[in-house]
Amino acid sequence: MSSIIAIVTLQENKVRGGGAPTFYVEKQEDLQHTAFTLEKILDATAHDLKNGVMILVDHKNSGKH
């Protein structure tokens, strides 16, 4: 199963609770820049949810129990 390891969002009210670190940004450019930088650092995959939220997912551990 894949794991969400970080969240980047434009709007604080779009993200509630959870165990992943959340990064709040002010502009769309910052959303993408921050997500893609974290993608490289964390060796993860960035997914744009198209609502001002991007999640970083670790797919490498898929299928491991």
CHARMM-style PDB file with segment names, atoms N, HN, CA, C and O in Angstrom:
ATOM      1  N   MET     1       0.837  -1.169   0.000  1.00  0.00      PROA
ATOM      2  CA  MET     1       0.000   0.000   0.000  1.00  0.00      PROA
ATOM      3  C   MET     1       0.893   1.247   0.000  1.00  0.00      PROA
ATOM      4  O   MET     1       1.878   1.295   0.737  1.00  0.00      PROA
ATOM      5  N   SER     2       0.571   2.225  -0.793  1.00  0.00      PROA
ATOM      6  HN  SER     2      -0.229   2.186  -1.391  1.00  0.00      PROA
ATOM      7  CA  SER     2       1.326   3.471  -0.867  1.00  0.00      PROA
ATOM      8  C   SER     2       1.025   4.337   0.344  1.00  0.00      PROA
ATOM      9  O   SER     2      -0.020   4.202   0.980  1.00  0.00      PROA
ATOM     10  N   SER     3       1.963   5.233   0.654  1.00  0.00      PROA
ATOM     11  HN  SER     3       2.813   5.343   0.137  1.00  0.00      PROA
ATOM     12  CA  SER     3       1.801   6.109   1.811  1.00  0.00      PROA
ATOM     13  C   SER     3       1.954   7.566   1.412  1.00  0.00      PROA
ATOM     14  O   SER     3       2.860   7.915   0.655  1.00  0.00      PROA
ATOM     15  N   ILE     4       1.065   8.423   1.922  1.00  0.00      PROA
ATOM     16  HN  ILE     4       0.330   8.140   2.537  1.00  0.00      PROA
ATOM     17  CA  ILE     4       1.231   9.868   1.749  1.00  0.00      PROA
ATOM     18  C   ILE     4       2.280  10.308   2.760  1.00  0.00      PROA
ATOM     19  O   ILE     4       2.115  10.109   3.964  1.00  0.00      PROA
ATOM     20  N   ILE     5       3.364  10.911   2.263  1.00  0.00      PROA
ATOM     21  HN  ILE     5       3.498  11.073   1.286  1.00  0.00      PROA
ATOM     22  CA  ILE     5       4.449  11.288   3.163  1.00  0.00      PROA
ATOM     23  C   ILE     5       4.559  12.790   3.376  1.00  0.00      PROA
ATOM     24  O   ILE     5       5.275  13.233   4.275  1.00  0.00      PROA
ATOM     25  N   ALA     6       3.856  13.591   2.556  1.00  0.00      PROA
ATOM     26  HN  ALA     6       3.275  13.232   1.826  1.00  0.00      PROA
ATOM     27  CA  ALA     6       3.835  15.037   2.748  1.00  0.00      PROA
ATOM     28  C   ALA     6       2.676  15.629   1.953  1.00  0.00      PROA
ATOM     29  O   ALA     6       2.199  15.040   0.983  1.00  0.00      PROA
ATOM     30  N   ILE     7       2.238  16.803   2.385  1.00  0.00      PROA
ATOM     31  HN  ILE     7       2.625  17.281   3.173  1.00  0.00      PROA
ATOM     32  CA  ILE     7       1.150  17.520   1.722  1.00  0.00      PROA
ATOM     33  C   ILE     7       1.593  18.961   1.532  1.00  0.00      PROA
ATOM     34  O   ILE     7       2.174  19.564   2.435  1.00  0.00      PROA
ATOM     35  N   VAL     8       1.320  19.509   0.361  1.00  0.00      PROA
ATOM     36  HN  VAL     8       0.848  19.020  -0.373  1.00  0.00      PROA
ATOM     37  CA  VAL     8       1.580  20.931   0.095  1.00  0.00      PROA
ATOM     38  C   VAL     8       0.248  21.532  -0.323  1.00  0.00      PROA
ATOM     39  O   VAL     8      -0.430  20.990  -1.196  1.00  0.00      PROA
ATOM     40  N   THR     9      -0.137  22.653   0.293  1.00  0.00      PROA
ATOM     41  HN  THR     9       0.414  23.094   1.002  1.00  0.00      PROA
ATOM     42  CA  THR     9      -1.449  23.223   0.006  1.00  0.00      PROA
ATOM     43  C   THR     9      -1.435  24.752   0.000  1.00  0.00      PROA
ATOM     44  O   THR     9      -0.636  25.400   0.676  1.00  0.00      PROA
ATOM     45  N   LEU    10      -2.352  25.292  -0.792  1.00  0.00      PROA
ATOM     46  HN  LEU    10      -3.001  24.765  -1.341  1.00  0.00      PROA
ATOM     47  CA  LEU    10      -2.567  26.736  -0.834  1.00  0.00      PROA
ATOM     48  C   LEU    10      -3.540  27.180   0.254  1.00  0.00      PROA
ATOM     49  O   LEU    10      -3.486  28.321   0.714  1.00  0.00      PROA
ATOM     50  N   GLN    11      -4.419  26.288   0.659  1.00  0.00      PROA
ATOM     51  HN  GLN    11      -4.464  25.362   0.285  1.00  0.00      PROA
ATOM     52  CA  GLN    11      -5.479  26.660   1.588  1.00  0.00      PROA
ATOM     53  C   GLN    11      -5.465  25.748   2.804  1.00  0.00      PROA
ATOM     54  O   GLN    11      -5.632  24.533   2.695  1.00  0.00      PROA
ATOM     55  N   GLU    12      -5.265  26.351   3.945  1.00  0.00      PROA
ATOM     56  HN  GLU    12      -5.129  27.338   4.034  1.00  0.00      PROA
ATOM     57  CA  GLU    12      -5.176  25.603   5.192  1.00  0.00      PROA
ATOM     58  C   GLU    12      -6.440  24.785   5.466  1.00  0.00      PROA
ATOM     59  O   GLU    12      -6.362  23.702   6.047  1.00  0.00      PROA
ATOM     60  N   ASN    13      -7.594  25.294   5.055  1.00  0.00      PROA
ATOM     61  HN  ASN    13      -7.657  26.174   4.584  1.00  0.00      PROA
ATOM     62  CA  ASN    13      -8.856  24.602   5.331  1.00  0.00      PROA
ATOM     63  C   ASN    13      -9.082  23.375   4.449  1.00  0.00      PROA
ATOM     64  O   ASN    13     -10.043  22.638   4.667  1.00  0.00      PROA
ATOM     65  N   LYS    14      -8.223  23.142   3.464  1.00  0.00      PROA
ATOM     66  HN  LYS    14      -7.443  23.742   3.287  1.00  0.00      PROA
ATOM     67  CA  LYS    14      -8.363  21.976   2.578  1.00  0.00      PROA
ATOM     68  C   LYS    14      -7.787  20.707   3.212  1.00  0.00      PROA
ATOM     69  O   LYS    14      -8.093  19.598   2.774  1.00  0.00      PROA
ATOM     70  N   VAL    15      -6.955  20.871   4.241  1.00  0.00      PROA
ATOM     71  HN  VAL    15      -6.706  21.772   4.596  1.00  0.00      PROA
ATOM     72  CA  VAL    15      -6.276  19.731   4.849  1.00  0.00      PROA
ATOM     73  C   VAL    15      -6.613  19.692   6.333  1.00  0.00      PROA
ATOM     74  O   VAL    15      -6.437  20.680   7.046  1.00  0.00      PROA
ATOM     75  N   ARG    16      -7.096  18.549   6.788  1.00  0.00      PROA
ATOM     76  HN  ARG    16      -7.238  17.746   6.208  1.00  0.00      PROA
ATOM     77  CA  ARG    16      -7.461  18.371   8.197  1.00  0.00      PROA
ATOM     78  C   ARG    16      -6.745  17.157   8.771  1.00  0.00      PROA
ATOM     79  O   ARG    16      -6.810  16.065   8.208  1.00  0.00      PROA
ATOM     80  N   GLY    17      -6.071  17.352   9.879  1.00  0.00      PROA
ATOM     81  HN  GLY    17      -6.018  18.240  10.336  1.00  0.00      PROA
ATOM     82  CA  GLY    17      -5.473  16.239  10.601  1.00  0.00      PROA
ATOM     83  C   GLY    17      -4.520  15.408   9.777  1.00  0.00      PROA
ATOM     84  O   GLY    17      -3.963  15.879   8.786  1.00  0.00      PROA
ATOM     85  N   GLY    18      -4.337  14.178  10.189  1.00  0.00      PROA
ATOM     86  HN  GLY    18      -4.790  13.795  10.995  1.00  0.00      PROA
ATOM     87  CA  GLY    18      -3.455  13.279   9.461  1.00  0.00      PROA
ATOM     88  C   GLY    18      -2.052  13.261  10.035  1.00  0.00      PROA
ATOM     89  O   GLY    18      -1.700  14.089  10.874  1.00  0.00      PROA
ATOM     90  N   GLY    19      -1.268  12.324   9.580  1.00  0.00      PROA
ATOM     91  HN  GLY    19      -1.554  11.651   8.898  1.00  0.00      PROA
ATOM     92  CA  GLY    19       0.068  12.162  10.119  1.00  0.00      PROA
ATOM     93  C   GLY    19       1.175  12.664   9.224  1.00  0.00      PROA
ATOM     94  O   GLY    19       2.347  12.560   9.586  1.00  0.00      PROA
ATOM     95  N   ALA    20       0.843  13.207   8.065  1.00  0.00      PROA
ATOM     96  HN  ALA    20      -0.109  13.292   7.770  1.00  0.00      PROA
ATOM     97  CA  ALA    20       1.871  13.671   7.135  1.00  0.00      PROA
ATOM     98  C   ALA    20       2.199  15.142   7.389  1.00  0.00      PROA
ATOM     99  O   ALA    20       1.301  15.931   7.683  1.00  0.00      PROA
ATOM    100  N   PRO    21       3.471  15.518   7.281  1.00  0.00      PROA
ATOM    101  CA  PRO    21       3.820  16.931   7.400  1.00  0.00      PROA
ATOM    102  C   PRO    21       3.109  17.736   6.317  1.00  0.00      PROA
ATOM    103  O   PRO    21       3.006  17.292   5.173  1.00  0.00      PROA
ATOM    104  N   THR    22       2.622  18.912   6.678  1.00  0.00      PROA
ATOM    105  HN  THR    22       2.706  19.273   7.607  1.00  0.00      PROA
ATOM    106  CA  THR    22       1.882  19.763   5.744  1.00  0.00      PROA
ATOM    107  C   THR    22       2.615  21.087   5.566  1.00  0.00      PROA
ATOM    108  O   THR    22       2.998  21.736   6.540  1.00  0.00      PROA
ATOM    109  N   PHE    23       2.801  21.470   4.326  1.00  0.00      PROA
ATOM    110  HN  PHE    23       2.490  20.943   3.535  1.00  0.00      PROA
ATOM    111  CA  PHE    23       3.484  22.710   3.971  1.00  0.00      PROA
ATOM    112  C   PHE    23       2.453  23.652   3.362  1.00  0.00      PROA
ATOM    113  O   PHE    23       1.812  23.315   2.367  1.00  0.00      PROA
ATOM    114  N   TYR    24       2.291  24.828   3.956  1.00  0.00      PROA
ATOM    115  HN  TYR    24       2.812  25.102   4.765  1.00  0.00      PROA
ATOM    116  CA  TYR    24       1.346  25.828   3.461  1.00  0.00      PROA
ATOM    117  C   TYR    24       2.100  26.861   2.631  1.00  0.00      PROA
ATOM    118  O   TYR    24       3.116  27.393   3.077  1.00  0.00      PROA
ATOM    119  N   VAL    25       1.611  27.145   1.430  1.00  0.00      PROA
ATOM    120  HN  VAL    25       0.785  26.712   1.068  1.00  0.00      PROA
ATOM    121  CA  VAL    25       2.229  28.118   0.536  1.00  0.00      PROA
ATOM    122  C   VAL    25       1.184  29.138   0.098  1.00  0.00      PROA
ATOM    123  O   VAL    25      -0.015  28.908   0.259  1.00  0.00      PROA
ATOM    124  N   GLU    26       1.635  30.265  -0.455  1.00  0.00      PROA
ATOM    125  HN  GLU    26       2.609  30.452  -0.585  1.00  0.00      PROA
ATOM    126  CA  GLU    26       0.719  31.352  -0.788  1.00  0.00      PROA
ATOM    127  C   GLU    26       0.326  31.431  -2.255  1.00  0.00      PROA
ATOM    128  O   GLU    26      -0.746  31.944  -2.575  1.00  0.00      PROA
ATOM    129  N   LYS    27       1.182  30.927  -3.163  1.00  0.00      PROA
ATOM    130  HN  LYS    27       2.053  30.511  -2.903  1.00  0.00      PROA
ATOM    131  CA  LYS    27       0.920  31.075  -4.598  1.00  0.00      PROA
ATOM    132  C   LYS    27       1.014  29.736  -5.304  1.00  0.00      PROA
ATOM    133  O   LYS    27       1.691  28.821  -4.835  1.00  0.00      PROA
ATOM    134  N   GLN    28       0.325  29.624  -6.443  1.00  0.00      PROA
ATOM    135  HN  GLN    28      -0.225  30.367  -6.824  1.00  0.00      PROA
ATOM    136  CA  GLN    28       0.330  28.406  -7.248  1.00  0.00      PROA
ATOM    137  C   GLN    28       1.754  28.003  -7.632  1.00  0.00      PROA
ATOM    138  O   GLN    28       2.100  26.822  -7.604  1.00  0.00      PROA
ATOM    139  N   GLU    29       2.582  28.997  -7.993  1.00  0.00      PROA
ATOM    140  HN  GLU    29       2.301  29.956  -8.016  1.00  0.00      PROA
ATOM    141  CA  GLU    29       3.968  28.701  -8.369  1.00  0.00      PROA
ATOM    142  C   GLU    29       4.715  28.070  -7.196  1.00  0.00      PROA
ATOM    143  O   GLU    29       5.514  27.151  -7.377  1.00  0.00      PROA
ATOM    144  N   ASP    30       4.445  28.575  -5.991  1.00  0.00      PROA
ATOM    145  HN  ASP    30       3.795  29.322  -5.844  1.00  0.00      PROA
ATOM    146  CA  ASP    30       5.094  28.035  -4.798  1.00  0.00      PROA
ATOM    147  C   ASP    30       4.602  26.613  -4.509  1.00  0.00      PROA
ATOM    148  O   ASP    30       5.364  25.772  -4.033  1.00  0.00      PROA
ATOM    149  N   LEU    31       3.335  26.354  -4.797  1.00  0.00      PROA
ATOM    150  HN  LEU    31       2.715  27.037  -5.183  1.00  0.00      PROA
ATOM    151  CA  LEU    31       2.765  25.024  -4.595  1.00  0.00      PROA
ATOM    152  C   LEU    31       3.547  24.003  -5.411  1.00  0.00      PROA
ATOM    153  O   LEU    31       4.012  22.993  -4.881  1.00  0.00      PROA
ATOM    154  N   GLN    32       3.685  24.271  -6.684  1.00  0.00      PROA
ATOM    155  HN  GLN    32       3.308  25.091  -7.115  1.00  0.00      PROA
ATOM    156  CA  GLN    32       4.381  23.342  -7.568  1.00  0.00      PROA
ATOM    157  C   GLN    32       5.873  23.265  -7.255  1.00  0.00      PROA
ATOM    158  O   GLN    32       6.448  22.177  -7.222  1.00  0.00      PROA
ATOM    159  N   HSD    33       6.495  24.411  -7.028  1.00  0.00      PROA
ATOM    160  HN  HSD    33       6.028  25.295  -7.056  1.00  0.00      PROA
ATOM    161  CA  HSD    33       7.933  24.428  -6.739  1.00  0.00      PROA
ATOM    162  C   HSD    33       8.240  23.635  -5.468  1.00  0.00      PROA
ATOM    163  O   HSD    33       9.165  22.823  -5.444  1.00  0.00      PROA
ATOM    164  N   THR    34       7.466  23.871  -4.424  1.00  0.00      PROA
ATOM    165  HN  THR    34       6.715  24.531  -4.443  1.00  0.00      PROA
ATOM    166  CA  THR    34       7.692  23.174  -3.154  1.00  0.00      PROA
ATOM    167  C   THR    34       7.444  21.678  -3.300  1.00  0.00      PROA
ATOM    168  O   THR    34       8.234  20.867  -2.815  1.00  0.00      PROA
ATOM    169  N   ALA    35       6.356  21.310  -3.963  1.00  0.00      PROA
ATOM    170  HN  ALA    35       5.714  21.968  -4.356  1.00  0.00      PROA
ATOM    171  CA  ALA    35       6.039  19.888  -4.147  1.00  0.00      PROA
ATOM    172  C   ALA    35       7.111  19.180  -4.962  1.00  0.00      PROA
ATOM    173  O   ALA    35       7.522  18.074  -4.612  1.00  0.00      PROA
ATOM    174  N   PHE    36       7.569  19.801  -6.042  1.00  0.00      PROA
ATOM    175  HN  PHE    36       7.235  20.700  -6.326  1.00  0.00      PROA
ATOM    176  CA  PHE    36       8.558  19.149  -6.895  1.00  0.00      PROA
ATOM    177  C   PHE    36       9.928  19.086  -6.223  1.00  0.00      PROA
ATOM    178  O   PHE    36      10.690  18.149  -6.462  1.00  0.00      PROA
ATOM    179  N   THR    37      10.247  20.070  -5.388  1.00  0.00      PROA
ATOM    180  HN  THR    37       9.628  20.831  -5.194  1.00  0.00      PROA
ATOM    181  CA  THR    37      11.497  20.023  -4.626  1.00  0.00      PROA
ATOM    182  C   THR    37      11.437  18.896  -3.599  1.00  0.00      PROA
ATOM    183  O   THR    37      12.387  18.126  -3.460  1.00  0.00      PROA
ATOM    184  N   LEU    38      10.323  18.802  -2.883  1.00  0.00      PROA
ATOM    185  HN  LEU    38       9.551  19.427  -2.995  1.00  0.00      PROA
ATOM    186  CA  LEU    38      10.157  17.716  -1.911  1.00  0.00      PROA
ATOM    187  C   LEU    38      10.150  16.355  -2.600  1.00  0.00      PROA
ATOM    188  O   LEU    38      10.643  15.373  -2.045  1.00  0.00      PROA
ATOM    189  N   GLU    39       9.598  16.297  -3.795  1.00  0.00      PROA
ATOM    190  HN  GLU    39       9.198  17.095  -4.246  1.00  0.00      PROA
ATOM    191  CA  GLU    39       9.565  15.058  -4.567  1.00  0.00      PROA
ATOM    192  C   GLU    39      10.979  14.513  -4.754  1.00  0.00      PROA
ATOM    193  O   GLU    39      11.220  13.317  -4.588  1.00  0.00      PROA
ATOM    194  N   LYS    40      11.897  15.390  -5.098  1.00  0.00      PROA
ATOM    195  HN  LYS    40      11.700  16.361  -5.234  1.00  0.00      PROA
ATOM    196  CA  LYS    40      13.287  14.977  -5.294  1.00  0.00      PROA
ATOM    197  C   LYS    40      13.951  14.607  -3.973  1.00  0.00      PROA
ATOM    198  O   LYS    40      14.627  13.583  -3.876  1.00  0.00      PROA
ATOM    199  N   ILE    41      13.756  15.443  -2.960  1.00  0.00      PROA
ATOM    200  HN  ILE    41      13.207  16.275  -3.039  1.00  0.00      PROA
ATOM    201  CA  ILE    41      14.395  15.209  -1.663  1.00  0.00      PROA
ATOM    202  C   ILE    41      13.922  13.904  -1.036  1.00  0.00      PROA
ATOM    203  O   ILE    41      14.723  13.137  -0.502  1.00  0.00      PROA
ATOM    204  N   LEU    42      12.615  13.657  -1.103  1.00  0.00      PROA
ATOM    205  HN  LEU    42      11.964  14.280  -1.537  1.00  0.00      PROA
ATOM    206  CA  LEU    42      12.025  12.500  -0.435  1.00  0.00      PROA
ATOM    207  C   LEU    42      11.977  11.248  -1.309  1.00  0.00      PROA
ATOM    208  O   LEU    42      11.543  10.189  -0.855  1.00  0.00      PROA
ATOM    209  N   ASP    43      12.421  11.368  -2.553  1.00  0.00      PROA
ATOM    210  HN  ASP    43      12.774  12.228  -2.922  1.00  0.00      PROA
ATOM    211  CA  ASP    43      12.349  10.262  -3.509  1.00  0.00      PROA
ATOM    212  C   ASP    43      10.917   9.724  -3.561  1.00  0.00      PROA
ATOM    213  O   ASP    43      10.669   8.528  -3.412  1.00  0.00      PROA
ATOM    214  N   ALA    44       9.990  10.653  -3.778  1.00  0.00      PROA
ATOM    215  HN  ALA    44      10.192  11.625  -3.899  1.00  0.00      PROA
ATOM    216  CA  ALA    44       8.565  10.336  -3.792  1.00  0.00      PROA
ATOM    217  C   ALA    44       7.968  10.773  -5.129  1.00  0.00      PROA
ATOM    218  O   ALA    44       8.681  11.233  -6.021  1.00  0.00      PROA
ATOM    219  N   THR    45       6.660  10.622  -5.252  1.00  0.00      PROA
ATOM    220  HN  THR    45       6.081  10.248  -4.528  1.00  0.00      PROA
ATOM    221  CA  THR    45       5.946  11.057  -6.442  1.00  0.00      PROA
ATOM    222  C   THR    45       4.933  12.117  -6.036  1.00  0.00      PROA
ATOM    223  O   THR    45       4.142  11.904  -5.117  1.00  0.00      PROA
ATOM    224  N   ALA    46       4.954  13.273  -6.726  1.00  0.00      PROA
ATOM    225  HN  ALA    46       5.597  13.446  -7.473  1.00  0.00      PROA
ATOM    226  CA  ALA    46       4.001  14.345  -6.453  1.00  0.00      PROA
ATOM    227  C   ALA    46       2.746  14.147  -7.287  1.00  0.00      PROA
ATOM    228  O   ALA    46       2.820  13.856  -8.481  1.00  0.00      PROA
ATOM    229  N   HSD    47       1.601  14.306  -6.652  1.00  0.00      PROA
ATOM    230  HN  HSD    47       1.541  14.542  -5.682  1.00  0.00      PROA
ATOM    231  CA  HSD    47       0.312  14.187  -7.330  1.00  0.00      PROA
ATOM    232  C   HSD    47      -0.484  15.462  -7.075  1.00  0.00      PROA
ATOM    233  O   HSD    47      -0.695  15.847  -5.925  1.00  0.00      PROA
ATOM    234  N   ASP    48      -0.923  16.116  -8.146  1.00  0.00      PROA
ATOM    235  HN  ASP    48      -0.752  15.804  -9.080  1.00  0.00      PROA
ATOM    236  CA  ASP    48      -1.712  17.338  -8.046  1.00  0.00      PROA
ATOM    237  C   ASP    48      -3.184  16.961  -7.972  1.00  0.00      PROA
ATOM    238  O   ASP    48      -3.718  16.361  -8.905  1.00  0.00      PROA
ATOM    239  N   LEU    49      -3.841  17.305  -6.880  1.00  0.00      PROA
ATOM    240  HN  LEU    49      -3.407  17.793  -6.122  1.00  0.00      PROA
ATOM    241  CA  LEU    49      -5.260  16.988  -6.713  1.00  0.00      PROA
ATOM    242  C   LEU    49      -6.164  18.030  -7.374  1.00  0.00      PROA
ATOM    243  O   LEU    49      -7.389  17.919  -7.320  1.00  0.00      PROA
ATOM    244  N   LYS    50      -5.556  19.041  -7.998  1.00  0.00      PROA
ATOM    245  HN  LYS    50      -4.561  19.131  -8.042  1.00  0.00      PROA
ATOM    246  CA  LYS    50      -6.272  20.071  -8.771  1.00  0.00      PROA
ATOM    247  C   LYS    50      -7.225  20.926  -7.930  1.00  0.00      PROA
ATOM    248  O   LYS    50      -8.151  21.533  -8.466  1.00  0.00      PROA
ATOM    249  N   ASN    51      -7.002  20.971  -6.633  1.00  0.00      PROA
ATOM    250  HN  ASN    51      -6.250  20.478  -6.197  1.00  0.00      PROA
ATOM    251  CA  ASN    51      -7.830  21.810  -5.769  1.00  0.00      PROA
ATOM    252  C   ASN    51      -6.971  22.648  -4.826  1.00  0.00      PROA
ATOM    253  O   ASN    51      -7.402  23.025  -3.736  1.00  0.00      PROA
ATOM    254  N   GLY    52      -5.744  22.931  -5.269  1.00  0.00      PROA
ATOM    255  HN  GLY    52      -5.393  22.624  -6.155  1.00  0.00      PROA
ATOM    256  CA  GLY    52      -4.824  23.689  -4.427  1.00  0.00      PROA
ATOM    257  C   GLY    52      -4.072  22.816  -3.448  1.00  0.00      PROA
ATOM    258  O   GLY    52      -3.463  23.313  -2.500  1.00  0.00      PROA
ATOM    259  N   VAL    53      -4.115  21.502  -3.677  1.00  0.00      PROA
ATOM    260  HN  VAL    53      -4.610  21.099  -4.447  1.00  0.00      PROA
ATOM    261  CA  VAL    53      -3.420  20.550  -2.806  1.00  0.00      PROA
ATOM    262  C   VAL    53      -2.593  19.605  -3.665  1.00  0.00      PROA
ATOM    263  O   VAL    53      -3.072  19.085  -4.673  1.00  0.00      PROA
ATOM    264  N   MET    54      -1.360  19.392  -3.261  1.00  0.00      PROA
ATOM    265  HN  MET    54      -0.971  19.815  -2.442  1.00  0.00      PROA
ATOM    266  CA  MET    54      -0.522  18.361  -3.878  1.00  0.00      PROA
ATOM    267  C   MET    54      -0.070  17.431  -2.763  1.00  0.00      PROA
ATOM    268  O   MET    54       0.269  17.875  -1.665  1.00  0.00      PROA
ATOM    269  N   ILE    55      -0.068  16.131  -3.058  1.00  0.00      PROA
ATOM    270  HN  ILE    55      -0.343  15.770  -3.949  1.00  0.00      PROA
ATOM    271  CA  ILE    55       0.402  15.159  -2.080  1.00  0.00      PROA
ATOM    272  C   ILE    55       1.653  14.492  -2.617  1.00  0.00      PROA
ATOM    273  O   ILE    55       1.816  14.331  -3.826  1.00  0.00      PROA
ATOM    274  N   LEU    56       2.527  14.110  -1.714  1.00  0.00      PROA
ATOM    275  HN  LEU    56       2.395  14.241  -0.732  1.00  0.00      PROA
ATOM    276  CA  LEU    56       3.723  13.358  -2.073  1.00  0.00      PROA
ATOM    277  C   LEU    56       3.544  11.955  -1.539  1.00  0.00      PROA
ATOM    278  O   LEU    56       3.297  11.744  -0.352  1.00  0.00      PROA
ATOM    279  N   VAL    57       3.676  10.990  -2.453  1.00  0.00      PROA
ATOM    280  HN  VAL    57       3.877  11.161  -3.417  1.00  0.00      PROA
ATOM    281  CA  VAL    57       3.358   9.610  -2.134  1.00  0.00      PROA
ATOM    282  C   VAL    57       4.587   8.735  -2.324  1.00  0.00      PROA
ATOM    283  O   VAL    57       5.325   8.869  -3.300  1.00  0.00      PROA
ATOM    284  N   ASP    58       4.787   7.838  -1.368  1.00  0.00      PROA
ATOM    285  HN  ASP    58       4.187   7.729  -0.576  1.00  0.00      PROA
ATOM    286  CA  ASP    58       5.834   6.821  -1.464  1.00  0.00      PROA
ATOM    287  C   ASP    58       5.188   5.571  -2.039  1.00  0.00      PROA
ATOM    288  O   ASP    58       4.437   4.879  -1.351  1.00  0.00      PROA
ATOM    289  N   HSD    59       5.482   5.285  -3.303  1.00  0.00      PROA
ATOM    290  HN  HSD    59       6.092   5.847  -3.861  1.00  0.00      PROA
ATOM    291  CA  HSD    59       4.946   4.101  -3.962  1.00  0.00      PROA
ATOM    292  C   HSD    59       5.915   2.923  -3.863  1.00  0.00      PROA
ATOM    293  O   HSD    59       5.560   1.799  -4.218  1.00  0.00      PROA
ATOM    294  N   LYS    60       7.123   3.170  -3.389  1.00  0.00      PROA
ATOM    295  HN  LYS    60       7.411   4.084  -3.102  1.00  0.00      PROA
ATOM    296  CA  LYS    60       8.153   2.126  -3.362  1.00  0.00      PROA
ATOM    297  C   LYS    60       7.803   0.988  -2.429  1.00  0.00      PROA
ATOM    298  O   LYS    60       8.207  -0.151  -2.665  1.00  0.00      PROA
ATOM    299  N   ASN    61       7.062   1.274  -1.377  1.00  0.00      PROA
ATOM    300  HN  ASN    61       6.734   2.199  -1.186  1.00  0.00      PROA
ATOM    301  CA  ASN    61       6.735   0.234  -0.409  1.00  0.00      PROA
ATOM    302  C   ASN    61       5.418  -0.466  -0.736  1.00  0.00      PROA
ATOM    303  O   ASN    61       4.900  -1.226   0.083  1.00  0.00      PROA
ATOM    304  N   SER    62       4.878  -0.216  -1.916  1.00  0.00      PROA
ATOM    305  HN  SER    62       5.298   0.401  -2.581  1.00  0.00      PROA
ATOM    306  CA  SER    62       3.626  -0.881  -2.338  1.00  0.00      PROA
ATOM    307  C   SER    62       3.846  -2.388  -2.375  1.00  0.00      PROA
ATOM    308  O   SER    62       4.851  -2.874  -2.894  1.00  0.00      PROA
ATOM    309  N   GLY    63       2.898  -3.103  -1.820  1.00  0.00      PROA
ATOM    310  HN  GLY    63       2.082  -2.708  -1.398  1.00  0.00      PROA
ATOM    311  CA  GLY    63       2.954  -4.548  -1.862  1.00  0.00      PROA
ATOM    312  C   GLY    63       3.767  -5.179  -0.744  1.00  0.00      PROA
ATOM    313  O   GLY    63       3.724  -6.396  -0.569  1.00  0.00      PROA
ATOM    314  N   LYS    64       4.501  -4.386   0.011  1.00  0.00      PROA
ATOM    315  HN  LYS    64       4.536  -3.397  -0.131  1.00  0.00      PROA
ATOM    316  CA  LYS    64       5.262  -4.928   1.151  1.00  0.00      PROA
ATOM    317  C   LYS    64       4.365  -4.899   2.379  1.00  0.00      PROA
ATOM    318  O   LYS    64       3.578  -3.970   2.560  1.00  0.00      PROA
ATOM    319  N   HSD    65       4.485  -5.902   3.209  1.00  0.00      PROA
ATOM    320  HN  HSD    65       5.125  -6.657   3.062  1.00  0.00      PROA
ATOM    321  CA  HSD    65       3.652  -5.977   4.419  1.00  0.00      PROA
ATOM    322  C   HSD    65       4.527  -5.918   5.639  1.00  0.00      PROA
ATOM    323  OT1 HSD    65       4.025  -5.966   6.762  1.00  0.00      PROA
TER     324      HSD     65
END
